[in-house]
């Protein structure tokens, strides 16, 4: 895996796409974008913001520009939130991963390893 900021890829507008991370191998490929917005008032707002149409469109643009079948969004969430996946009519799979930043370090590492494993294994139907 490498930080995608070291390379530029054009989307539908002049400029470059800058996903947080991308993974490319002979087994599959994926792109990851981290959302740093945290709504303090109520936790429900975090989830609503994470899977907004704008975020889905942004990941679809990254996947399309890079020719990748899958995109992942990581956002500050809670340990009780479930991971959820959308398979779009384009065939692109976008998975949202809540990351509990209040968890103990060993739990946080486990969550990160699970996300990396999901990216490495490709989309699951």
N, C-alpha and C positions, 0 to 999 in steps of 0.2 A: 504494500500500500504506500501511497505517497501523497503528500500534500498537493492538492490540485492547483494551488496558487503558483507553482513553479512552471506551469504551462497555461497558455491561453487558448480557448476554443470559442468560436463565434456562435451566437445563437441567432435569433431572428432580428436583432438590431445591431448596429455597429457597436463594437466593444467586445469584451470577453466575458465568458461565463466563469464564475469563480466558486464552484462547489467546494465544500470543506475538505473532502477527501474522495479519491477515486481508487478503485481496485480493478486491475485488468490482468487476466491470466488466460491460459489456454482452456481453463475449465469454466470460465464465466467472467462476468464483469458487473460492476455496480458503481454507483456514485452516492456519496453521503453529503448531507447538508445539515449543519448544526444550527438550531434556533436558540438564540440567547435571550429572547424576550421572556421576562417573568412578570406575570401579573400578581401583585401582592394581595390585592383585595380578596379574591376568592380563587381557589385552585381550579374550579371549573373553567375559568377563562383561559388557563394555560392550555388545556386540551383543545378548546375551541380555536385558539390562535394557531396551534401547531398544525392542525389539518384543515386550514382555511383553503378556499379555492386558489388564492394567490400562491400558497406554498405548493400545492399540487401542481399548478401550472409551471412554477419555477422548476420543480424537479422533472416534470415532463420535458421542459425545454432542455435541461442539462442532459437527460437521457437521449433525447432526439439528436442534439448537437454532437454528442459523443458516440452515438450509435450503440447505446447500452440498453439491455433489457430490464434493468432494475435500478431503482433509486431508494435511498433510505433517508429518513429525517430523524434526527435525535433532538429531543427537547427536554427541558427541565420539567419533570413530572413527579408523580408519587409512586411508591412501590406497589400500590394497589391498582394502578392503571394497567390495563392490558395493552399489549402490542396489537396494532391493527394494520391490515393490509388492504389496499385497493388494487384491483387489476383493471386498468383502463381499457377502453375499446381499441386502443392502439396496440394492446398486448403488453404494454409497459406495466410493471408491478412497482407500486410505491408502498413502502412499509414505514410506519411511524413507531419509533421506539422511545418510550418515556425513560428518562434517566433520573433516578432519585438521588439528587445531590446532597440530601440530608442523611443518606445511609452511611453506615460504617465503611471504611476504606475497602475491606475485603469484599463486601457486598457490591460496592461501586465497581471494583475491578471485575467481579463476576458478570455484572450487567454489561460492561464494555466488551468483555470476551464473548458474551452471547451475541452482541451486535456484530462483532468482527466475524464470528462464525456464520451468522446469517448472510453477511456480505460474501464470504468465501464460498458458501454453498449455493449461492444463486437463489432466484425466486422459487418459492414452493407453491404449488397450485392446490 
